[in-house]
Amino acid sequence: QWVLGSQFYNPIKCIDEIAPDAVFVDLCINDPNAPTDLATYRASLVTIGQTILDASIDLIFSVGVPSDPATRPAYSIQNQYRSAVYSVAQQLDVPLIDERTKFVSYEVANSNGWMMDDIHPNNVGYPIRANLRRDFIRAVA
């Protein structure tokens, strides 16, 4: 859905206009919940990632925060999408940030006060996500 859509926020359409040095691709929260077909999801990640790399832009994949398995897909399904991101990152030989190293599970993140709803972090959780990226940049700079 991210590759073929006509949305203004389509990541492939904006690469030439923005011309960044690096791009964090973080498409792992909504897709398991839609659900986006897993093969389509993986193929879209490859297309997006390869387009970024072909433009000589550094690419970093990210695995998003876990959703509430009581109201959203079970962790076993969420983990299939997480595994797809890992697989594509390995295929394209690019780094990956797994936000679950910090958020652990929905239950942990929610009990820490980091979640706005059953999918998205809140004003405390989003800075944690940003800090994971900051720490990554500091580590490789």
N, C-alpha and C positions, 0 to 999 in steps of 0.2 A: 504494500500500500504506500510506502514511503517513496518508492522509486518511480512508479507509474502515475502517481497523482498529479493533478494540476494545481495543487495548493501553492500559495506563495511561499510557504515555508519549506517546500521540497528541498532537501539538502543538496541534491545534484544541481538544481537550477541556480543556486546562489554561489557556488564555488568560484566561478569566474568573476562575479561581481564583487565578492568580498576579498578574495585572494589572501586568505590567512596563512600564517606560518605553520599552524597546527590546528587540528580539529579533533575534538572529543566527540565520538559518536555514542550516544546514550539512548538507545531505543529498546529498552528492556523492561519498562514498567507497564505500558498500555497493551503491548502486543499479546502477552499471554492472557490478558483480560478480555480482549476483543471477541474471540481469539483470532489472531492472524494465523493462517495455515502455516505450520512449522517449516515446510519446504519453501514456501514463498518468503517467509521471514528470513530464512538463511540465505536464499538467493538474493534478496534485496540487500542484506548486509554486505554480501560479496560485491554487488554492483556499486553500492555507495562507497564502500571501502576502496575498491579498485579505482573508481573515478577520482577519489581524493588523492590516492597515491600517484595516479597518472598525471595529476596536476602538480606533482612534486611538492605536495603538502604532507607534513607529518601527520600520522593518524594514530589516535589512541582510542581503543574501544572501552566502553564502560558497561558493567552489569549493574543495573539499577537496584533499588531497594525492594525488598520482598513485600508482596501484597498480603492482606489478611486472608488466610486460607479458609476462614469461616464464611466469608462472603464472596470470595474470588476463587479462582482455580487452586487446587491443592498444590502443595509445595512440589510434589512429583511432576506436575505439569509445568509449574513455573521454572523448575530446574531444567526441563527440556529446552526452554528458550535460553536459559543461562548457558547451558552446554553448547548451544548453537553459536552463541557469541564467542565462547572460548575456542570453538572449532574454527570459526572464521578468522579470529585473531591469529591463531596458529597458522592457518593456511596462508594468510597475507603477511605473516611474520611481523606483526605489530604488537605493541604492548597493550595490556588490558588492566583496568582498575576494577576490582570487584568490591562494590559498596557493601556487600554482605559481610565483608571482613569487619566492618564497623557496626553495621546495623544488625547483623546476625540473623534475626528473624523478625517478622512483623510484631510478634508478641514482645520481644525485647525492645525493639525500637519504639513501640507504642507505650510500653511501661516507662521508658526513659523520657517520654514527652516529645518525641521527635516526629510524630505522624499527625497530619491534618485530618485524614480520613482513612479509608481502608486501602488506599493505593498510594497517596502522595505524602511526602514529608511536609512539615509545617515550617514556620519561620525559624525554628531551631534546627530542624532536620536539613533544610537546604544549605545552610552554611556549613554543616558537617560534610555534605557532598562536595561543596566548593573547596573545603580544606583538604579533602582527599586528592583533588586535582592539584591544588597548590603544593602539597607535599610531594606529589609525583614530579611536578615541574622542578622543584628544588632538588630532588634526588638525581635528576638527569641533567640538570644545568651545569 
